[in-house]
Amino acid sequence: MTIYRLENDALVQLPQTSFDRLGLKERTDIQRILRDYIEVISPETMVLAEEYGDWEDSRRRIDLLGLTREAQLVVIELKRTDDGGHMELQSLRYAAMVSTMTFDQAVRAHQSYLAKLGQDPEAAEERIREFLEYTEDEPSLDNGVKIVLASADFSKEITSSVLWLNDQGLDITCVRLRPHQAIEGIFLDIQQVIPLPEASEFQVAIREKNREREVAQTSSKDHTKYNVSTPSGQFSSLSKRGLMLKVVQEAIRLGVTPEQIMAAVSKRGNRLFISLQGHHTAQDIAVANAKDEYRFFSKDEEVFFVGDRSYLLMNQWSKTPTERALAEILSILPDGHGITVQALS
């Protein structure tokens, strides 16, 4: 597709160029940029790993390994050439290699990825669970593997192969990346060419319908709600995170410190809170601790002020850790604390 700039009631064509002429490399430039803006070629996807190759032949590496919100792995292969090389065959090999990946292996892959970026690898599991909105102890990944091929263009051999493979039930998307040069800089024309956007929704609907029974049988998301009674009030139909926030608020009101709560909670106790000296907003605390805000309660009214410090409570709770932590916190409260919890089906 030709790109034009509207200029003084005239259309000025932006000349198409190539990644090679621009001096842009696959790994250090294109891959690095798309890694941080993965949604432009694979919407609703998080990047699990980069240059992933956790198998015997370590020379073979997936450019980017992603995960959809439906817990489906995504093999993402990038080329800067005008024909795509043999990327469809390469991606099929990679999809087969990762098809047996477990949730624990996905967490380890993401830990390595975060470490390379200079981020906290211990946050890997919680980041994945939060992205999936999945809180059970033993989540499972979808059996299918999605493939995304992104290249400056694709040969007829590749497009024919991909169309046939999709007819056989595979899930392969081809995204064309065409750079254009202008005085203002470089423009990137990004278009999904297979399947055509008009047909994508229909094809996804058919694929999802075929997997509906399997997903319904294997899904183990927990949506338990809780009623909580405290001396401060009655609270109905709370989520697990809402339950823990109310109980911790009441514990601190009764004089229990965040440090005592962390010592009492046996699993992830040392990561329950982040804090900052002085009186601060929730954002100030998160930034000072270099933590992702979504992993902690983030409203200013949810900040705990104890002594000369400000605290934020972790909001990542699955069923078993929630019930265990709840019992451990209640065990250190003064007699007659007046807190009762009722789990709703």
RAHUBEL-V385314 format. One record per pair of residues at least 6 apart in sequence whose ideal C-beta (glycine too) atoms are under 8 Angstrom apart, sorted by the first residue. I is the first residue (numbers start at 1). J is the second residue. D is the distance in whole Angstrom. If there is no record, write none. Layout:
i=<I,I>
j=<J,J>
d=<D,D>
This chain:
i=<1,1,1,2,2,2,3,3,3,3,3,3,4,4,4,4,5,5,5,5,5,6,14,14,14,14,15,15,16,16,16,17,17,17,17,18,18,18,18,19,19,19,19,19,19,19,20,22,22,22,24,24,24,25,26,26,26,26,27,27,30,30,30,31,31,31,31,34,34,34,34,34,34,35,35,35,38,38,38,38,38,38,39,40,41,41,41,41,41,41,42,42,42,42,42,42,44,44,45,45,45,45,46,46,46,46,46,47,47,47,47,48,48,48,48,48,48,48,48,48,49,49,49,49,49,49,49,50,50,50,50,50,51,51,51,52,52,52,52,52,52,53,53,53,53,54,54,54,55,60,60,60,62,62,62,62,62,63,63,63,64,64,65,65,65,65,65,65,66,66,66,66,67,67,67,67,67,67,67,68,68,68,69,69,69,70,70,71,71,71,71,71,71,72,72,72,72,72,72,73,73,73,73,73,73,73,73,73,74,74,74,74,75,75,75,75,75,75,75,75,76,76,76,77,77,77,77,77,77,77,77,78,78,79,79,79,79,79,79,80,80,81,81,81,82,82,82,83,83,83,83,83,84,84,84,84,84,84,85,87,87,87,88,88,88,88,88,88,88,89,91,91,91,92,92,95,95,98,99,99,101,101,102,102,103,103,103,103,103,106,106,107,107,107,108,110,110,110,110,111,111,111,112,113,114,114,114,114,114,115,120,120,122,123,123,123,126,126,127,127,128,129,129,129,129,130,130,130,132,133,134,135,135,135,135,135,135,135,136,136,136,136,136,137,137,137,137,138,139,140,140,142,143,144,144,145,146,146,146,147,147,147,147,148,148,148,149,149,149,149,149,149,150,150,150,150,151,151,151,151,152,152,152,152,153,153,154,154,154,154,154,158,159,159,159,162,162,162,163,165,166,166,166,166,169,171,172,173,173,173,174,174,174,175,175,175,175,176,176,176,176,176,177,177,177,178,178,178,179,179,179,179,180,180,180,180,181,192,195,222,222,222,224,224,224,224,224,225,225,225,225,225,226,226,226,226,226,226,226,226,226,226,227,227,227,227,227,227,227,227,228,228,228,228,228,228,228,228,228,228,229,229,229,229,229,230,230,230,230,230,231,231,231,231,232,232,232,235,235,237,238,240,240,240,240,241,241,241,241,243,243,243,243,244,244,244,244,244,244,245,245,245,245,247,247,247,247,247,248,248,248,248,249,250,250,251,251,251,251,252,252,252,252,254,254,254,255,256,256,256,257,257,258,258,258,258,258,258,260,261,261,261,261,261,262,262,262,262,263,264,264,264,264,265,265,265,265,265,266,266,267,267,267,268,268,269,271,272,272,273,273,273,273,273,274,274,274,274,274,274,274,275,275,275,275,275,275,276,276,276,276,276,276,277,277,278,278,278,279,279,280,280,280,281,281,282,282,282,282,282,282,282,282,282,283,283,284,285,285,285,285,285,286,286,286,286,286,294,295,295,295,296,296,296,296,297,297,297,297,298,302,302,303,303,303,304,304,304,304,305,317,326,330,330,333>
j=<178,189,191,13,14,16,13,14,16,180,187,189,11,12,13,14,11,12,13,14,182,12,180,181,182,187,180,181,178,179,180,179,180,181,186,80,82,152,179,25,26,29,30,80,152,179,80,179,181,186,30,80,179,80,63,78,79,80,51,63,78,80,177,50,63,64,78,40,41,64,76,78,150,47,50,64,45,46,47,64,66,76,45,190,76,148,150,175,177,190,66,74,76,146,148,173,68,69,66,67,68,74,66,67,127,128,131,64,65,66,113,65,66,67,73,106,109,110,113,128,62,64,65,109,110,112,113,63,64,65,113,116,61,62,63,61,62,64,65,98,109,59,60,61,62,105,108,109,97,93,94,97,75,76,77,94,98,76,77,78,76,78,73,74,75,76,98,109,73,74,76,148,73,74,106,128,131,132,141,74,142,146,131,132,133,142,215,132,134,139,140,141,142,141,142,144,145,146,171,95,98,99,101,106,141,142,145,146,145,146,147,148,91,94,95,98,145,146,147,148,147,148,150,87,90,91,94,147,148,149,150,150,151,85,87,149,150,151,152,151,152,151,152,153,151,152,153,151,153,154,155,158,149,151,153,154,155,158,151,149,151,158,147,149,158,161,162,165,172,161,147,149,172,147,165,145,147,145,143,145,109,141,140,141,128,138,139,140,141,128,141,124,125,128,124,124,125,127,128,121,122,124,121,124,120,121,123,124,127,121,290,291,271,291,292,295,295,316,292,295,134,135,139,316,318,294,295,316,139,221,221,221,222,240,316,317,318,319,220,221,222,318,319,318,319,320,321,220,220,218,220,215,214,171,211,171,171,172,173,170,171,172,173,172,173,175,158,162,172,173,174,175,174,175,176,177,174,175,176,177,176,177,178,179,176,178,162,174,176,193,194,174,174,193,194,172,174,194,194,172,172,194,195,203,207,207,194,192,194,195,192,193,194,190,191,192,193,189,190,191,192,193,188,189,190,188,189,191,186,187,188,189,186,187,188,189,187,200,203,240,318,319,240,319,343,344,345,237,238,239,343,344,237,238,239,240,242,243,341,342,343,344,234,235,236,237,238,341,342,344,234,235,238,243,246,247,339,340,341,342,235,338,339,340,341,246,247,250,338,339,250,337,338,339,249,250,253,242,246,344,246,317,318,319,322,297,315,316,317,317,322,326,341,313,315,317,322,325,326,297,302,313,315,326,329,330,339,341,261,304,313,329,304,337,339,261,329,332,333,258,261,304,306,333,334,337,334,329,332,333,306,307,272,273,275,304,306,311,332,269,272,273,329,332,269,270,272,273,269,328,329,331,332,272,324,325,328,329,324,328,321,324,325,314,321,325,314,313,314,304,311,312,313,314,285,286,289,291,296,311,312,285,289,309,310,311,312,284,285,288,289,309,310,308,309,308,309,310,305,310,288,303,310,300,303,293,296,297,298,299,300,302,303,312,293,298,310,296,303,310,311,312,292,293,296,298,312,315,314,315,316,312,313,314,315,312,313,314,315,312,312,313,310,311,312,310,311,312,313,311,325,341,337,339,339>
d=<8,6,7,6,8,8,7,5,8,5,6,6,4,6,6,7,7,5,8,6,7,8,4,7,5,6,7,6,6,7,5,5,7,5,8,8,7,6,7,8,8,8,7,4,6,6,7,6,7,6,6,7,8,7,8,6,7,5,8,8,6,6,7,7,6,7,5,7,6,7,8,7,7,6,6,6,5,8,5,7,6,8,7,6,7,6,5,5,8,7,6,6,6,8,5,7,6,5,4,7,6,6,6,5,8,8,5,6,7,5,7,5,6,5,8,6,5,5,7,8,7,8,4,4,6,7,5,7,6,8,6,7,5,7,7,6,4,8,4,8,6,7,6,4,7,7,8,7,6,7,7,8,6,7,7,5,7,6,5,5,4,7,7,7,7,7,7,7,7,4,6,8,6,7,7,7,7,8,8,6,8,7,7,6,7,6,8,6,7,7,7,5,5,7,4,6,7,5,8,8,5,8,6,8,6,7,5,7,7,5,7,6,5,5,5,7,6,7,5,7,8,5,7,5,6,5,7,7,7,5,7,5,7,6,5,8,7,4,7,7,6,6,6,8,8,5,4,8,7,7,4,7,7,4,7,4,6,5,8,5,7,7,8,6,5,5,6,8,7,8,5,6,8,7,8,4,6,6,7,5,8,6,8,7,8,7,5,6,6,7,6,5,5,6,8,4,8,7,6,4,8,4,7,8,6,5,7,6,8,5,8,7,7,8,7,7,6,4,7,8,8,6,7,6,7,6,7,6,7,7,6,7,6,7,8,7,4,7,5,6,5,6,7,6,7,5,8,7,7,6,8,8,8,6,7,8,5,8,7,7,7,4,7,8,5,7,7,7,7,7,5,7,8,4,8,6,8,8,7,7,7,6,6,8,6,7,8,6,7,7,8,7,7,7,6,5,6,5,7,6,6,7,7,7,8,7,7,6,7,7,7,5,4,6,7,5,7,8,7,5,8,5,6,8,6,7,4,8,6,7,6,8,7,4,8,6,8,7,5,8,7,5,7,6,6,7,8,5,6,7,8,5,8,5,8,7,8,5,6,7,6,7,8,7,5,7,7,7,4,6,8,5,6,6,5,7,7,7,5,8,8,8,7,5,8,6,8,5,7,5,7,8,5,8,8,6,7,7,6,7,7,4,7,7,4,8,5,8,5,8,7,7,7,7,8,6,6,7,7,6,7,6,8,6,6,7,6,7,7,8,6,7,8,7,6,6,6,8,6,7,8,6,6,6,6,6,8,8,6,7,6,8,7,5,7,7,6,5,6,8,6,8,6,8,5,6,5,6,7,5,6,7,5,6,8,5,5,7,7,6,5,6,7,7,7,8,6,6,5,8,5,7,6,7,6,7,4,6,6,7,5,7,8,5,6,5,7,6,5,5,7,7,5,6,6,7,7,7,6,6,8,7,4,5,7,8,8,7,5,6,5,7,5,6,7,7,8,8,7,6,8,5,8,4,6,7,7,8,6,7,6,4,7,6,6,6,5,8,5,7,7,7,5,7,6,7,4,8,7,8,8,7,7,6,7>
